[in-house]
């Protein structure tokens, strides 16, 4: 399965400005030649499924390049880390890996920031589940070496706003990837953040919020949004986080009710 090839083969009927458009044009130009780039540059229509899939990939690997360059220089170790992430975590094939690295390399030297990419992706992709998956993948790469560096932490804290996500997701993800849990009160706040709820949310509304999130991350729903099959495991991980959050809140509420009674 070639996700980028699928997008092109389907007609790839869109092109736009901004960082994602520039990254897309740079990749197309370097991989397929200027004639195709010019043809794509004249197209302007709604995103198709394959187009949305390609947008996801181009945005993700461009943002990963910015993350790697957060400390001012992309080191050999960071490139190896990204390549390892592509091969081991995403399990991309040889052709897909080549395209991903090309996108990554192009984005290292463009004029845009990671926040520019995040803001445009939010505008293009209204689906919160897809934006949360991009955030999860950024976290996965940041923690690929076993720790979260100061420059990476700054990005991950700030970029929630640009992606249109609740700021509490940072703490929830850090708790999951860094295993920094242990404070029941703080953990419960993070669980509420995952579901987009608060302690004041009624039991009925809490259950509805959980069902909505569960539906968003159902494998069939995610696949219909254009997520390549190599990324499905990360969607499943996000679904687990949603379930853990809901069950923890329900259990905490039951315990509180017993104490009160």
Residue, then its C-alpha position, 0 to 999 in steps of 0.5 A: x500500500x502506497x499512501x502517497x501514491x494513492x493520493x496522486x493516483x486518485x487525482x490529488x485534486x487539491x493544492x493550497x498555500x501555507x506550509x502544508x501546500x509548500x511542503x506538498x509542492x516540495x515533495x511532489x517536485x523533488x519526487x515526481x518532477x516539475x510538470x506534475x507539480x505545476x498540474x497539482x498547483x492549478x488544482x483546487x477542490x475539496x479533500x478526497x479520502x486519499x487526499x486527506x491521507x496524504x495531507x496527514x502524512x505530509x503534515x506529520x513528517x514535516x512537523x517531526x522535522x521541526x520537532x527534531x530541529x527544536x534545539x537548533x540543529x538536527x543531529x545524526x542521532x535524531x535522524x536515526x531516531x526518526x528513521x527507527x520510529x518510521x521503521x519500528x513504530x510505524x512499520x512503513x515499507x521501503x517505498x513509504x519510508x523513502x517518501x517520509x524521509x524526503x518530506x522530513x528532509x524538505x521540511x528541515x530547511x523551509x521557512x515555516x515553524x511547527x506551529x504554522x503547520x499545526x494551525x493550518x492542519x487545524x483549519x484543513x482538518x476539522x476532525x479532532x480525532x485526527x488532530x489528537x493522533x498527530x499530537x500523540x505521534x509527536x509525543x511518541x517521537x519525543x519520548x522515543x529516546x526515553x526522555x522528554x527534553x526541554x525544547x520538546x516539552x515546550x513545543x508539546x505544551x504550546x502546540x495544543x492550542x494551535x492544534x485546537x486541543x485541550x491543554x490538559x492533553x499534555x499532562x495526560x500524554x506525559x502521564x502515559x508516555x513518561x509514566x509520571x502518574x501517582x497523584x490521584x487528583x492530578x491523574x483524574x483531572x487528566x482523565x477528564x481532559x481526555x474526554x473533554x469533560x469536567x468534574x461537574x459533568x453529569x454521569x449521563x453526559x460523561x457516558x455520552x462523551x465517552x461514546x462519542x470518543x469511542x466512536x471517533x476512534x473505532x477502526x472503521x471510522x478512523x480508516x474512513x478518515x484516511x489514516x494509513x493502515x500503518x498508523x492504526x495501532x496508534x489510533x488503537x492506543x488512543x482508544x485505550x486512553x479514552x477507555x482508561x479515562x472513562x473507567x477511572x472517572x466512573x470508579x472514582x465517582x463510585x468511591x466518592x458516592x460510597x464515602x458520602x453515603 
